[in-house]
């Protein structure tokens, strides 16, 4: 309720502050959950696999030895790029799903 001076009444302000604090706690919890979630990016039937956390920390890169050709490093480079891009896209989807509703579109 707005008082005659254009401000909020004391009770309403406390309620708003509690709600804001609760939302901030929920957002922090969601960020921690995202950071602890692992995603996997793949290329060409798992020939290259990149594991990453939701906060974009690369955990590992796995390359199937069948794809390694000393005379064609460009193919391997391309597959690493595709797998990394796939992992990053999955991280973005995870962030949008988990954090989007809590951030009001700010993330």
C-alpha positions as CSV (number, residue, x, y, z in Angstrom):
1,X,0.0,0.0,0.0
2,X,1.4,3.4,-0.9
3,X,1.1,6.1,1.8
4,X,0.1,9.7,1.2
5,X,3.8,10.6,0.7
6,X,4.3,8.3,-2.2
7,X,6.2,5.6,-0.3
8,X,5.3,2.1,0.8
9,X,4.0,1.5,4.3
10,X,6.4,-0.1,6.8
11,X,4.7,-3.5,6.7
12,X,4.7,-3.8,3.0
13,X,8.3,-2.7,2.7
14,X,9.4,-5.5,5.1
15,X,7.3,-8.0,3.1
16,X,9.0,-6.8,-0.1
17,X,12.4,-7.1,1.5
18,X,11.7,-10.6,2.7
19,X,10.4,-11.6,-0.7
20,X,13.5,-10.1,-2.4
21,X,15.8,-12.0,0.0
22,X,13.9,-15.2,-0.6
23,X,14.3,-14.8,-4.4
24,X,18.0,-14.0,-4.0
25,X,18.4,-17.2,-1.9
26,X,16.6,-19.3,-4.6
27,X,18.7,-17.8,-7.3
28,X,21.9,-18.6,-5.4
29,X,20.7,-22.2,-4.9
30,X,19.9,-22.5,-8.6
31,X,23.3,-21.2,-9.5
32,X,25.0,-23.7,-7.3
33,X,22.9,-26.5,-8.8
34,X,23.8,-25.4,-12.3
35,X,27.5,-25.2,-11.4
36,X,27.4,-28.8,-10.1
37,X,25.5,-30.1,-13.2
38,X,27.6,-31.8,-15.8
39,X,26.8,-31.6,-19.5
40,X,28.4,-33.5,-22.4
41,X,29.0,-32.2,-25.8
42,X,29.6,-34.7,-28.6
43,X,30.7,-34.8,-32.2
44,X,30.4,-37.5,-34.9
45,X,28.9,-40.3,-32.9
46,X,31.0,-39.7,-29.8
47,X,34.3,-39.6,-31.6
48,X,35.0,-36.4,-29.6
49,X,33.3,-35.9,-26.3
50,X,33.7,-32.8,-24.1
51,X,32.5,-32.8,-20.5
52,X,31.7,-29.5,-18.9
53,X,29.9,-28.1,-15.8
54,X,27.0,-25.7,-16.0
55,X,29.3,-22.8,-15.1
56,X,31.5,-23.6,-18.2
57,X,34.4,-25.4,-16.5
58,X,35.8,-28.0,-18.9
59,X,36.2,-31.3,-17.0
60,X,37.5,-33.4,-19.8
61,X,38.1,-34.0,-23.5
62,X,37.9,-37.5,-24.9
63,X,39.0,-38.3,-28.4
64,X,38.5,-41.7,-29.9
65,X,41.8,-42.9,-31.3
66,X,40.1,-44.0,-34.5
67,X,39.6,-40.4,-35.5
68,X,43.3,-39.4,-35.1
69,X,45.0,-39.1,-38.4
70,X,48.4,-37.4,-38.4
71,X,47.8,-36.3,-41.9
72,X,44.4,-34.7,-41.2
73,X,44.5,-32.6,-38.1
74,X,41.9,-30.3,-39.5
75,X,39.2,-33.0,-39.1
76,X,40.1,-33.4,-35.4
77,X,40.1,-29.6,-34.9
78,X,36.6,-29.4,-36.5
79,X,35.3,-32.2,-34.3
80,X,36.7,-30.6,-31.1
81,X,35.0,-27.4,-32.2
82,X,31.7,-29.1,-32.8
83,X,31.8,-30.9,-29.5
84,X,32.7,-27.8,-27.6
85,X,29.9,-25.8,-29.3
86,X,27.5,-28.6,-28.4
87,X,28.5,-28.5,-24.8
88,X,28.2,-24.8,-24.6
89,X,24.8,-24.9,-26.2
90,X,23.7,-27.4,-23.5
91,X,25.1,-25.1,-20.8
92,X,23.1,-22.2,-22.2
93,X,19.9,-24.4,-22.2
94,X,20.6,-25.5,-18.6
95,X,21.1,-21.9,-17.5
96,X,17.9,-20.7,-19.2
97,X,15.9,-23.6,-17.7
98,X,17.3,-23.3,-14.1
99,X,18.1,-19.6,-13.8
100,X,15.8,-17.9,-16.3
101,X,12.6,-18.0,-14.3
102,X,14.5,-16.7,-11.2
103,X,16.4,-13.9,-12.9
104,X,13.5,-12.2,-14.7
105,X,15.4,-12.6,-18.0
106,X,18.5,-10.8,-16.6
107,X,20.8,-13.8,-17.2
